[in-house]
Amino acid sequence: MKPGAFAAILGLSAALGAMPSMAREPLEGTWRGKWVRDGSAADVTMRFSKSARGYEGNFDSETLRIVGIPIERITWSPPDVSWQVGGDETTLSFSGRLRGNAIAGRFKEADASGVFSLARSIALPLAKRDEIAFANGEVTLSGTVFVPAGDGPHPGIVFLHGSGAEGRWASNYLAEKFSQRGFAALVFDKRGVGKSGGDWRSAGFEELAGDAAAAVSALASRPYVARGRVGIHGHSQGATLAPLAAARIGNPAFVIASAAGGMPMRDMEIFSVENSIGVRDMTPADAAAAREYVAAIVATAYEGRPREQLMEAWQKVRGKPWAFEPPAETDPYWAFSRKIAAYDAPSLWRQVSAPTLLVYGELDEREPVRESASRIAEAYLGGRGTSLEVIYFPGAGHTFRLAAPAGAFSWPRTVPNYPDALIDWAVRAARK
């Protein structure tokens, strides 16, 4: 998963009615409860099972908006149990003790610590998983369909990737939510990630849009999916390339574009990088120097300006607390930026006829929200567009979470009515 520090993305639970009888092995089964750190609680559902290899497990969290994250290094020495949950940069280590139908203990992440408490619970059914493989040219992609209950045929939805090395796990939470409302939801590993072939680092929007079209075709071919009723959802990079994907697909049933960029690519990059280093909060002198440096990075990335000029700009700001060294010359950032530099989202939105939902957090630090939405809406409605709705979530950032309280640790808080507003809209759109 992508937490930065794990806690940057992601008590005793109340009894849930009568407890089920003990499993064959005391640790096996489903457990629900809380992780609590500095007074902030995150709900969790944890599952442990026994196999020939030992104990295995995974967990979900509505608070963290994750489903099926692996639990690692499970050690069971009755009555004591320990396990780890790995993030990109840190690992959470748990140690606790089983007493009857409860497990309680402590966890650590680097220098931070907290407590957890779990109660044995009845396992609720999850969506059926259908493993799937499909091809875009010579690249074979691998994914999972979350299949809803019932015989179908069901409407479908394919989740497009954000930037970087994104696997299917990134959209599992939304896929599970959509499947609960009757959608067959396909998540797949980006090319070069997980079980998918190819290499995302050498791909541009054209290749990624082709992957999306292949995914829609693969989902549409499943016997439980309704013909002509498969839509797409993209967030961030996935939302920005959504109109190109729609063109490759031909006519998706609907398009949900969350945090879609509608400005020139270089302008959006400047907006994003300036926000990431806090230009708005700098002194006038530092702000001017920072803007000049960011402009030099973007000119090299998107316009092909000689790297020597960028390194000269770097030397001028080196040592500033906000300054960061340019990515290495071999970093895929440079080649990818050149590939997408001429991407013109509004012109592509003019070709989209599918019902479309634009979704933004009003405090998005990555996208100029009002400008992007305005340009996309003007292009869509001035072209082939048939039905457009825009949702703005007050107080929400790029990932539709609310800002953490200043100076205190807090598990992430999702803005109210997300993702329900998206699913409600998709239910209506899929009926048309």
TORKOL-4160 file (C-alpha; in steps of 0.2 Angstrom, whole numbers, padded with zeros to 4 digits, m for minus):
432
<pt num="1" X="0000" Y="0000" Z="0000"/>
<pt num="2" X="0005" Y="0018" Z="m0001"/>
<pt num="3" X="0005" Y="0027" Z="0016"/>
<pt num="4" X="0022" Y="0036" Z="0015"/>
<pt num="5" X="0023" Y="0031" Z="0034"/>
<pt num="6" X="0009" Y="0018" Z="0035"/>
<pt num="7" X="m0001" Y="0029" Z="0048"/>
<pt num="8" X="m0001" Y="0043" Z="0035"/>
<pt num="9" X="m0014" Y="0035" Z="0025"/>
<pt num="10" X="m0023" Y="0023" Z="0036"/>
<pt num="11" X="m0051" Y="0003" Z="0112"/>
<pt num="12" X="m0061" Y="m0011" Z="0115"/>
<pt num="13" X="m0074" Y="m0015" Z="0102"/>
<pt num="14" X="m0092" Y="m0018" Z="0107"/>
<pt num="15" X="m0099" Y="m0035" Z="0107"/>
<pt num="16" X="m0108" Y="m0040" Z="0091"/>
<pt num="17" X="m0122" Y="m0051" Z="0098"/>
<pt num="18" X="m0119" Y="m0068" Z="0103"/>
<pt num="19" X="m0101" Y="m0074" Z="0100"/>
<pt num="20" X="m0099" Y="m0089" Z="0088"/>
<pt num="21" X="m0091" Y="m0106" Z="0095"/>
<pt num="22" X="m0073" Y="m0107" Z="0095"/>
<pt num="23" X="m0064" Y="m0111" Z="0078"/>
<pt num="24" X="m0054" Y="m0127" Z="0076"/>
<pt num="25" X="m0039" Y="m0117" Z="0080"/>
<pt num="26" X="m0041" Y="m0104" Z="0093"/>
<pt num="27" X="m0034" Y="m0090" Z="0082"/>
<pt num="28" X="m0043" Y="m0094" Z="0066"/>
<pt num="29" X="m0058" Y="m0084" Z="0061"/>
<pt num="30" X="m0064" Y="m0066" Z="0060"/>
<pt num="31" X="m0060" Y="m0052" Z="0073"/>
<pt num="32" X="m0066" Y="m0035" Z="0074"/>
<pt num="33" X="m0060" Y="m0020" Z="0084"/>
<pt num="34" X="m0049" Y="m0005" Z="0084"/>
<pt num="35" X="m0032" Y="0001" Z="0083"/>
<pt num="36" X="m0030" Y="0016" Z="0094"/>
<pt num="37" X="m0015" Y="0029" Z="0094"/>
<pt num="38" X="m0015" Y="0045" Z="0103"/>
<pt num="39" X="m0033" Y="0044" Z="0106"/>
<pt num="40" X="m0037" Y="0042" Z="0088"/>
<pt num="41" X="m0046" Y="0025" Z="0083"/>
<pt num="42" X="m0046" Y="0016" Z="0067"/>
<pt num="43" X="m0059" Y="0002" Z="0064"/>
<pt num="44" X="m0052" Y="m0015" Z="0058"/>
<pt num="45" X="m0058" Y="m0032" Z="0053"/>
<pt num="46" X="m0045" Y="m0045" Z="0054"/>
<pt num="47" X="m0045" Y="m0063" Z="0047"/>
<pt num="48" X="m0033" Y="m0077" Z="0052"/>
<pt num="49" X="m0033" Y="m0094" Z="0044"/>
<pt num="50" X="m0022" Y="m0110" Z="0046"/>
<pt num="51" X="m0014" Y="m0119" Z="0032"/>
<pt num="52" X="0001" Y="m0131" Z="0029"/>
<pt num="53" X="0012" Y="m0116" Z="0029"/>
<pt num="54" X="0006" Y="m0109" Z="0045"/>
<pt num="55" X="m0005" Y="m0095" Z="0049"/>
<pt num="56" X="m0010" Y="m0083" Z="0036"/>
<pt num="57" X="m0021" Y="m0067" Z="0037"/>
<pt num="58" X="m0028" Y="m0051" Z="0030"/>
<pt num="59" X="m0037" Y="m0036" Z="0036"/>
<pt num="60" X="m0050" Y="m0023" Z="0030"/>
<pt num="61" X="m0053" Y="m0005" Z="0037"/>
<pt num="62" X="m0067" Y="0007" Z="0033"/>
<pt num="63" X="m0056" Y="0021" Z="0041"/>
<pt num="64" X="m0041" Y="0017" Z="0030"/>
<pt num="65" X="m0052" Y="0013" Z="0015"/>
<pt num="66" X="m0043" Y="m0004" Z="0012"/>
<pt num="67" X="m0048" Y="m0022" Z="0009"/>
<pt num="68" X="m0039" Y="m0038" Z="0010"/>
<pt num="69" X="m0022" Y="m0031" Z="0015"/>
<pt num="70" X="m0010" Y="m0045" Z="0020"/>
<pt num="71" X="m0005" Y="m0048" Z="0037"/>
<pt num="72" X="0013" Y="m0055" Z="0038"/>
<pt num="73" X="0025" Y="m0064" Z="0050"/>
<pt num="74" X="0011" Y="m0071" Z="0061"/>
<pt num="75" X="0017" Y="m0080" Z="0076"/>
<pt num="76" X="0006" Y="m0090" Z="0087"/>
<pt num="77" X="0013" Y="m0096" Z="0104"/>
<pt num="78" X="m0003" Y="m0098" Z="0115"/>
<pt num="79" X="m0009" Y="m0087" Z="0122"/>
<pt num="80" X="0002" Y="m0074" Z="0114"/>
<pt num="81" X="0001" Y="m0069" Z="0096"/>
<pt num="82" X="0011" Y="m0057" Z="0085"/>
<pt num="83" X="0011" Y="m0051" Z="0067"/>
<pt num="84" X="0016" Y="m0037" Z="0056"/>
<pt num="85" X="0008" Y="m0025" Z="0043"/>
<pt num="86" X="0020" Y="m0018" Z="0030"/>
<pt num="87" X="0019" Y="m0001" Z="0022"/>
<pt num="88" X="0030" Y="0007" Z="0009"/>
<pt num="89" X="0042" Y="0015" Z="0022"/>
<pt num="90" X="0038" Y="0008" Z="0039"/>
<pt num="91" X="0030" Y="m0008" Z="0047"/>
<pt num="92" X="0017" Y="m0009" Z="0060"/>
<pt num="93" X="0022" Y="m0023" Z="0073"/>
<pt num="94" X="0008" Y="m0030" Z="0084"/>
<pt num="95" X="0010" Y="m0041" Z="0100"/>
<pt num="96" X="m0005" Y="m0046" Z="0110"/>
<pt num="97" X="m0013" Y="m0060" Z="0120"/>
<pt num="98" X="m0029" Y="m0071" Z="0117"/>
<pt num="99" X="m0041" Y="m0072" Z="0131"/>
<pt num="100" X="m0057" Y="m0081" Z="0127"/>
<pt num="101" X="m0065" Y="m0072" Z="0113"/>
<pt num="102" X="m0054" Y="m0056" Z="0113"/>
<pt num="103" X="m0036" Y="m0052" Z="0108"/>
<pt num="104" X="m0028" Y="m0036" Z="0115"/>
<pt num="105" X="m0011" Y="m0029" Z="0115"/>
<pt num="106" X="0000" Y="m0015" Z="0108"/>
<pt num="107" X="0008" Y="m0010" Z="0091"/>
<pt num="108" X="0023" Y="0000" Z="0086"/>
<pt num="109" X="0027" Y="0010" Z="0071"/>
<pt num="110" X="0045" Y="0017" Z="0071"/>
<pt num="111" X="0045" Y="0028" Z="0087"/>
<pt num="112" X="0026" Y="0028" Z="0089"/>
<pt num="113" X="0015" Y="0016" Z="0098"/>
<pt num="114" X="m0003" Y="0012" Z="0101"/>
<pt num="115" X="m0015" Y="m0001" Z="0108"/>
<pt num="116" X="m0027" Y="m0013" Z="0099"/>
<pt num="117" X="m0042" Y="m0023" Z="0105"/>
<pt num="118" X="m0051" Y="m0036" Z="0095"/>
<pt num="119" X="m0067" Y="m0047" Z="0098"/>
<pt num="120" X="m0071" Y="m0063" Z="0089"/>
<pt num="121" X="m0085" Y="m0060" Z="0076"/>
<pt num="122" X="m0096" Y="m0068" Z="0064"/>
<pt num="123" X="m0088" Y="m0068" Z="0047"/>
<pt num="124" X="m0098" Y="m0058" Z="0034"/>
<pt num="125" X="m0098" Y="m0063" Z="0016"/>
<pt num="126" X="m0087" Y="m0054" Z="0004"/>
<pt num="127" X="m0090" Y="m0052" Z="m0014"/>
<pt num="128" X="m0085" Y="m0068" Z="m0024"/>
<pt num="129" X="m0068" Y="m0065" Z="m0033"/>
<pt num="130" X="m0065" Y="m0070" Z="m0051"/>
<pt num="131" X="m0047" Y="m0070" Z="m0056"/>
<pt num="132" X="m0044" Y="m0064" Z="m0074"/>
<pt num="133" X="m0031" Y="m0061" Z="m0087"/>
<pt num="134" X="m0032" Y="m0052" Z="m0103"/>
<pt num="135" X="m0020" Y="m0044" Z="m0116"/>
<pt num="136" X="m0017" Y="m0027" Z="m0124"/>
<pt num="137" X="m0006" Y="m0032" Z="m0139"/>
<pt num="138" X="0009" Y="m0041" Z="m0132"/>
<pt num="139" X="0006" Y="m0036" Z="m0114"/>
<pt num="140" X="m0004" Y="m0048" Z="m0103"/>
<pt num="141" X="m0013" Y="m0040" Z="m0088"/>
<pt num="142" X="m0019" Y="m0048" Z="m0073"/>
<pt num="143" X="m0034" Y="m0043" Z="m0062"/>
<pt num="144" X="m0048" Y="m0048" Z="m0051"/>
<pt num="145" X="m0067" Y="m0046" Z="m0053"/>
<pt num="146" X="m0077" Y="m0043" Z="m0038"/>
<pt num="147" X="m0093" Y="m0052" Z="m0042"/>
<pt num="148" X="m0109" Y="m0047" Z="m0034"/>
<pt num="149" X="m0122" Y="m0059" Z="m0027"/>
<pt num="150" X="m0135" Y="m0065" Z="m0038"/>
<pt num="151" X="m0135" Y="m0073" Z="m0056"/>
<pt num="152" X="m0135" Y="m0056" Z="m0065"/>
<pt num="153" X="m0132" Y="m0050" Z="m0078"/>
<pt num="154" X="m0124" Y="m0036" Z="m0068"/>
<pt num="155" X="m0118" Y="m0019" Z="m0074"/>
<pt num="156" X="m0099" Y="m0018" Z="m0073"/>
<pt num="157" X="m0085" Y="m0005" Z="m0069"/>
<pt num="158" X="m0067" Y="m0005" Z="m0072"/>
<pt num="159" X="m0055" Y="0005" Z="m0061"/>
<pt num="160" X="m0041" Y="0014" Z="m0070"/>
<pt num="161" X="m0024" Y="0017" Z="m0061"/>
<pt num="162" X="m0017" Y="0033" Z="m0053"/>
<pt num="163" X="0002" Y="0037" Z="m0056"/>
<pt num="164" X="0016" Y="0026" Z="m0051"/>
<pt num="165" X="0017" Y="0008" Z="m0048"/>
<pt num="166" X="m0001" Y="0004" Z="m0043"/>
<pt num="167" X="m0007" Y="m0013" Z="m0041"/>
<pt num="168" X="m0025" Y="m0020" Z="m0040"/>
<pt num="169" X="m0025" Y="m0017" Z="m0021"/>
<pt num="170" X="m0027" Y="0001" Z="m0023"/>
<pt num="171" X="m0045" Y="0000" Z="m0029"/>
<pt num="172" X="m0050" Y="m0015" Z="m0019"/>
<pt num="173" X="m0060" Y="m0004" Z="m0007"/>
<pt num="174" X="m0070" Y="0004" Z="m0020"/>
<pt num="175" X="m0072" Y="m0012" Z="m0030"/>
<pt num="176" X="m0080" Y="m0020" Z="m0014"/>
<pt num="177" X="m0091" Y="m0006" Z="m0011"/>
<pt num="178" X="m0098" Y="m0006" Z="m0029"/>
<pt num="179" X="m0100" Y="m0025" Z="m0029"/>
<pt num="180" X="m0111" Y="m0023" Z="m0014"/>
<pt num="181" X="m0122" Y="m0012" Z="m0024"/>
<pt num="182" X="m0123" Y="m0024" Z="m0039"/>
<pt num="183" X="m0108" Y="m0020" Z="m0050"/>
<pt num="184" X="m0096" Y="m0033" Z="m0057"/>
<pt num="185" X="m0080" Y="m0023" Z="m0052"/>
<pt num="186" X="m0063" Y="m0026" Z="m0061"/>
<pt num="187" X="m0047" Y="m0021" Z="m0053"/>
<pt num="188" X="m0031" Y="m0025" Z="m0061"/>
<pt num="189" X="m0012" Y="m0023" Z="m0059"/>
<pt num="190" X="m0004" Y="m0009" Z="m0069"/>
<pt num="191" X="0008" Y="m0015" Z="m0082"/>
<pt num="192" X="0024" Y="m0021" Z="m0074"/>
<pt num="193" X="0016" Y="m0022" Z="m0057"/>
<pt num="194" X="0011" Y="m0038" Z="m0048"/>
<pt num="195" X="0006" Y="m0051" Z="m0060"/>
<pt num="196" X="0005" Y="m0040" Z="m0075"/>
<pt num="197" X="0018" Y="m0039" Z="m0089"/>
<pt num="198" X="0025" Y="m0024" Z="m0098"/>
<pt num="199" X="0032" Y="m0009" Z="m0089"/>
<pt num="200" X="0023" Y="0006" Z="m0083"/>
<pt num="201" X="0039" Y="0016" Z="m0083"/>
<pt num="202" X="0040" Y="0016" Z="m0102"/>
<pt num="203" X="0022" Y="0018" Z="m0106"/>
<pt num="204" X="0013" Y="0034" Z="m0110"/>
<pt num="205" X="m0006" Y="0038" Z="m0109"/>
<pt num="206" X="m0009" Y="0030" Z="m0126"/>
<pt num="207" X="m0003" Y="0013" Z="m0119"/>
<pt num="208" X="m0012" Y="0015" Z="m0103"/>
<pt num="209" X="m0028" Y="0020" Z="m0111"/>
<pt num="210" X="m0026" Y="0004" Z="m0122"/>
<pt num="211" X="m0025" Y="m0006" Z="m0106"/>
<pt num="212" X="m0041" Y="0001" Z="m0100"/>
<pt num="213" X="m0050" Y="m0003" Z="m0116"/>
<pt num="214" X="m0043" Y="m0021" Z="m0115"/>
<pt num="215" X="m0049" Y="m0022" Z="m0097"/>
<pt num="216" X="m0067" Y="m0016" Z="m0102"/>
<pt num="217" X="m0068" Y="m0029" Z="m0116"/>
<pt num="218" X="m0062" Y="m0043" Z="m0104"/>
<pt num="219" X="m0075" Y="m0038" Z="m0091"/>
<pt num="220" X="m0089" Y="m0037" Z="m0104"/>
<pt num="221" X="m0085" Y="m0054" Z="m0110"/>
<pt num="222" X="m0089" Y="m0062" Z="m0093"/>
<pt num="223" X="m0106" Y="m0071" Z="m0093"/>
<pt num="224" X="m0112" Y="m0062" Z="m0078"/>
<pt num="225" X="m0110" Y="m0045" Z="m0085"/>
<pt num="226" X="m0124" Y="m0035" Z="m0094"/>
<pt num="227" X="m0120" Y="m0031" Z="m0112"/>
<pt num="228" X="m0116" Y="m0013" Z="m0115"/>
<pt num="229" X="m0117" Y="m0008" Z="m0097"/>
<pt num="230" X="m0098" Y="m0007" Z="m0092"/>
<pt num="231" X="m0092" Y="0010" Z="m0086"/>
<pt num="232" X="m0075" Y="0016" Z="m0080"/>
<pt num="233" X="m0068" Y="0025" Z="m0065"/>
<pt num="234" X="m0052" Y="0034" Z="m0064"/>
<pt num="235" X="m0044" Y="0044" Z="m0050"/>
<pt num="236" X="m0030" Y="0057" Z="m0053"/>
<pt num="237" X="m0020" Y="0051" Z="m0067"/>
<pt num="238" X="m0033" Y="0038" Z="m0071"/>
<pt num="239" X="m0046" Y="0052" Z="m0072"/>
<pt num="240" X="m0035" Y="0063" Z="m0082"/>
<pt num="241" X="m0033" Y="0050" Z="m0096"/>
<pt num="242" X="m0052" Y="0044" Z="m0094"/>
<pt num="243" X="m0057" Y="0053" Z="m0110"/>
<pt num="244" X="m0044" Y="0045" Z="m0120"/>
<pt num="245" X="m0048" Y="0028" Z="m0112"/>
<pt num="246" X="m0067" Y="0031" Z="m0117"/>
<pt num="247" X="m0061" Y="0035" Z="m0135"/>
<pt num="248" X="m0052" Y="0018" Z="m0135"/>
<pt num="249" X="m0066" Y="0009" Z="m0128"/>
<pt num="250" X="m0079" Y="0016" Z="m0140"/>
<pt num="251" X="m0094" Y="0020" Z="m0129"/>
<pt num="252" X="m0093" Y="0015" Z="m0111"/>
<pt num="253" X="m0109" Y="0015" Z="m0101"/>
<pt num="254" X="m0103" Y="0029" Z="m0090"/>
<pt num="255" X="m0087" Y="0038" Z="m0084"/>
<pt num="256" X="m0083" Y="0043" Z="m0067"/>
<pt num="257" X="m0067" Y="0055" Z="m0066"/>
<pt num="258" X="m0061" Y="0059" Z="m0049"/>
<pt num="259" X="m0049" Y="0073" Z="m0047"/>
<pt num="260" X="m0047" Y="0074" Z="m0066"/>
<pt num="261" X="m0035" Y="0087" Z="m0074"/>
<pt num="262" X="m0042" Y="0099" Z="m0087"/>
<pt num="263" X="m0027" Y="0111" Z="m0088"/>
<pt num="264" X="m0011" Y="0109" Z="m0099"/>
<pt num="265" X="0000" Y="0095" Z="m0091"/>
<pt num="266" X="0014" Y="0107" Z="m0087"/>
<pt num="267" X="0002" Y="0119" Z="m0078"/>
<pt num="268" X="m0005" Y="0105" Z="m0067"/>
<pt num="269" X="0013" Y="0099" Z="m0063"/>
<pt num="270" X="0018" Y="0117" Z="m0057"/>
<pt num="271" X="0002" Y="0118" Z="m0047"/>
<pt num="272" X="0006" Y="0101" Z="m0039"/>
<pt num="273" X="0024" Y="0103" Z="m0035"/>
<pt num="274" X="0022" Y="0121" Z="m0028"/>
<pt num="275" X="0009" Y="0115" Z="m0016"/>
<pt num="276" X="0019" Y="0100" Z="m0011"/>
<pt num="277" X="0033" Y="0111" Z="m0005"/>
<pt num="278" X="0022" Y="0124" Z="0003"/>
<pt num="279" X="0025" Y="0139" Z="m0008"/>
<pt num="280" X="0010" Y="0148" Z="m0001"/>
<pt num="281" X="0017" Y="0149" Z="0016"/>
<pt num="282" X="0034" Y="0155" Z="0012"/>
<pt num="283" X="0042" Y="0172" Z="0013"/>
<pt num="284" X="0040" Y="0182" Z="m0003"/>
<pt num="285" X="0059" Y="0179" Z="m0006"/>
<pt num="286" X="0058" Y="0161" Z="m0004"/>
<pt num="287" X="0042" Y="0159" Z="m0014"/>
<pt num="288" X="0050" Y="0168" Z="m0029"/>
<pt num="289" X="0065" Y="0157" Z="m0028"/>
<pt num="290" X="0054" Y="0141" Z="m0026"/>
<pt num="291" X="0043" Y="0146" Z="m0041"/>
<pt num="292" X="0059" Y="0149" Z="m0051"/>
<pt num="293" X="0066" Y="0132" Z="m0047"/>
<pt num="294" X="0049" Y="0123" Z="m0050"/>
<pt num="295" X="0048" Y="0131" Z="m0067"/>
<pt num="296" X="0065" Y="0125" Z="m0071"/>
<pt num="297" X="0061" Y="0107" Z="m0066"/>
<pt num="298" X="0045" Y="0107" Z="m0077"/>
<pt num="299" X="0053" Y="0115" Z="m0091"/>
<pt num="300" X="0066" Y="0101" Z="m0092"/>
<pt num="301" X="0053" Y="0088" Z="m0089"/>
<pt num="302" X="0039" Y="0094" Z="m0101"/>
<pt num="303" X="0048" Y="0105" Z="m0114"/>
<pt num="304" X="0065" Y="0096" Z="m0115"/>
<pt num="305" X="0076" Y="0111" Z="m0108"/>
<pt num="306" X="0094" Y="0106" Z="m0106"/>
<pt num="307" X="0097" Y="0097" Z="m0089"/>
<pt num="308" X="0112" Y="0109" Z="m0086"/>
<pt num="309" X="0100" Y="0123" Z="m0084"/>
<pt num="310" X="0090" Y="0114" Z="m0071"/>
<pt num="311" X="0106" Y="0109" Z="m0061"/>
<pt num="312" X="0111" Y="0128" Z="m0061"/>
<pt num="313" X="0094" Y="0132" Z="m0054"/>
<pt num="314" X="0096" Y="0118" Z="m0041"/>
<pt num="315" X="0113" Y="0125" Z="m0035"/>
<pt num="316" X="0104" Y="0142" Z="m0032"/>
<pt num="317" X="0092" Y="0134" Z="m0019"/>
<pt num="318" X="0102" Y="0120" Z="m0012"/>
<pt num="319" X="0101" Y="0120" Z="0006"/>
<pt num="320" X="0084" Y="0128" Z="0008"/>
<pt num="321" X="0073" Y="0119" Z="0019"/>
<pt num="322" X="0060" Y="0117" Z="0006"/>
<pt num="323" X="0071" Y="0112" Z="m0009"/>
<pt num="324" X="0073" Y="0095" Z="m0015"/>
<pt num="325" X="0086" Y="0088" Z="m0027"/>
<pt num="326" X="0080" Y="0084" Z="m0045"/>
<pt num="327" X="0076" Y="0066" Z="m0049"/>
<pt num="328" X="0091" Y="0057" Z="m0056"/>
<pt num="329" X="0093" Y="0058" Z="m0075"/>
<pt num="330" X="0088" Y="0040" Z="m0077"/>
<pt num="331" X="0072" Y="0042" Z="m0067"/>
<pt num="332" X="0056" Y="0038" Z="m0077"/>
<pt num="333" X="0049" Y="0054" Z="m0072"/>
<pt num="334" X="0058" Y="0063" Z="m0086"/>
<pt num="335" X="0053" Y="0051" Z="m0101"/>
<pt num="336" X="0035" Y="0050" Z="m0095"/>
<pt num="337" X="0033" Y="0069" Z="m0093"/>
<pt num="338" X="0039" Y="0071" Z="m0111"/>
<pt num="339" X="0027" Y="0058" Z="m0117"/>
<pt num="340" X="0012" Y="0066" Z="m0110"/>
<pt num="341" X="0017" Y="0085" Z="m0112"/>
<pt num="342" X="0006" Y="0088" Z="m0127"/>
<pt num="343" X="m0009" Y="0079" Z="m0119"/>
<pt num="344" X="m0025" Y="0089" Z="m0122"/>
<pt num="345" X="m0039" Y="0084" Z="m0110"/>
<pt num="346" X="m0052" Y="0096" Z="m0116"/>
<pt num="347" X="m0051" Y="0091" Z="m0134"/>
<pt num="348" X="m0053" Y="0073" Z="m0129"/>
<pt num="349" X="m0068" Y="0077" Z="m0118"/>
<pt num="350" X="m0077" Y="0084" Z="m0133"/>
<pt num="351" X="m0077" Y="0067" Z="m0140"/>
<pt num="352" X="m0085" Y="0059" Z="m0125"/>
<pt num="353" X="m0104" Y="0055" Z="m0126"/>
<pt num="354" X="m0106" Y="0044" Z="m0111"/>
<pt num="355" X="m0114" Y="0050" Z="m0095"/>
<pt num="356" X="m0100" Y="0058" Z="m0085"/>
<pt num="357" X="m0098" Y="0062" Z="m0066"/>
<pt num="358" X="m0083" Y="0074" Z="m0061"/>
<pt num="359" X="m0078" Y="0072" Z="m0043"/>
<pt num="360" X="m0067" Y="0084" Z="m0034"/>
<pt num="361" X="m0061" Y="0088" Z="m0016"/>
<pt num="362" X="m0062" Y="0107" Z="m0015"/>
<pt num="363" X="m0045" Y="0108" Z="m0006"/>
<pt num="364" X="m0036" Y="0096" Z="m0019"/>
<pt num="365" X="m0018" Y="0100" Z="m0018"/>
<pt num="366" X="m0014" Y="0091" Z="m0034"/>
<pt num="367" X="m0027" Y="0098" Z="m0046"/>
<pt num="368" X="m0033" Y="0116" Z="m0049"/>
<pt num="369" X="m0051" Y="0111" Z="m0046"/>
<pt num="370" X="m0062" Y="0125" Z="m0052"/>
<pt num="371" X="m0052" Y="0128" Z="m0068"/>
<pt num="372" X="m0050" Y="0109" Z="m0072"/>
<pt num="373" X="m0069" Y="0106" Z="m0069"/>
<pt num="374" X="m0074" Y="0122" Z="m0079"/>
<pt num="375" X="m0063" Y="0117" Z="m0094"/>
<pt num="376" X="m0069" Y="0099" Z="m0094"/>
<pt num="377" X="m0087" Y="0104" Z="m0093"/>
<pt num="378" X="m0086" Y="0117" Z="m0107"/>
<pt num="379" X="m0078" Y="0104" Z="m0118"/>
<pt num="380" X="m0089" Y="0090" Z="m0114"/>
<pt num="381" X="m0105" Y="0100" Z="m0115"/>
<pt num="382" X="m0099" Y="0109" Z="m0131"/>
<pt num="383" X="m0095" Y="0092" Z="m0139"/>
<pt num="384" X="m0105" Y="0076" Z="m0139"/>
<pt num="385" X="m0109" Y="0076" Z="m0121"/>
<pt num="386" X="m0126" Y="0070" Z="m0115"/>
<pt num="387" X="m0126" Y="0071" Z="m0096"/>
<pt num="388" X="m0114" Y="0079" Z="m0084"/>
<pt num="389" X="m0114" Y="0080" Z="m0065"/>
<pt num="390" X="m0100" Y="0088" Z="m0054"/>
<pt num="391" X="m0098" Y="0084" Z="m0036"/>
<pt num="392" X="m0087" Y="0095" Z="m0025"/>
<pt num="393" X="m0083" Y="0088" Z="m0007"/>
<pt num="394" X="m0080" Y="0103" Z="0005"/>
<pt num="395" X="m0064" Y="0102" Z="0015"/>
<pt num="396" X="m0058" Y="0087" Z="0006"/>
<pt num="397" X="m0041" Y="0085" Z="m0002"/>
<pt num="398" X="m0035" Y="0075" Z="m0017"/>
<pt num="399" X="m0040" Y="0058" Z="m0010"/>
<pt num="400" X="m0056" Y="0064" Z="m0003"/>
<pt num="401" X="m0050" Y="0065" Z="0015"/>
<pt num="402" X="m0052" Y="0079" Z="0028"/>
<pt num="403" X="m0037" Y="0088" Z="0034"/>
<pt num="404" X="m0029" Y="0081" Z="0050"/>
<pt num="405" X="m0030" Y="0091" Z="0066"/>
<pt num="406" X="m0015" Y="0102" Z="0067"/>
<pt num="407" X="m0001" Y="0096" Z="0079"/>
<pt num="408" X="m0009" Y="0079" Z="0083"/>
<pt num="409" X="m0009" Y="0062" Z="0076"/>
<pt num="410" X="m0025" Y="0056" Z="0068"/>
<pt num="411" X="m0030" Y="0042" Z="0057"/>
<pt num="412" X="m0037" Y="0048" Z="0040"/>
<pt num="413" X="m0055" Y="0054" Z="0040"/>
<pt num="414" X="m0065" Y="0052" Z="0024"/>
<pt num="415" X="m0076" Y="0066" Z="0019"/>
<pt num="416" X="m0095" Y="0062" Z="0022"/>
<pt num="417" X="m0104" Y="0054" Z="0008"/>
<pt num="418" X="m0089" Y="0047" Z="m0001"/>
<pt num="419" X="m0090" Y="0035" Z="m0009"/>
<pt num="420" X="m0109" Y="0033" Z="m0008"/>
<pt num="421" X="m0112" Y="0048" Z="m0019"/>
<pt num="422" X="m0102" Y="0040" Z="m0033"/>
<pt num="423" X="m0110" Y="0024" Z="m0032"/>
<pt num="424" X="m0128" Y="0031" Z="m0031"/>
<pt num="425" X="m0124" Y="0041" Z="m0047"/>
<pt num="426" X="m0117" Y="0025" Z="m0055"/>
<pt num="427" X="m0132" Y="0015" Z="m0051"/>
<pt num="428" X="m0143" Y="0028" Z="m0060"/>
<pt num="429" X="m0131" Y="0030" Z="m0075"/>
<pt num="430" X="m0130" Y="0011" Z="m0077"/>
<pt num="431" X="m0149" Y="0010" Z="m0079"/>
<pt num="432" X="m0150" Y="0022" Z="m0094"/>
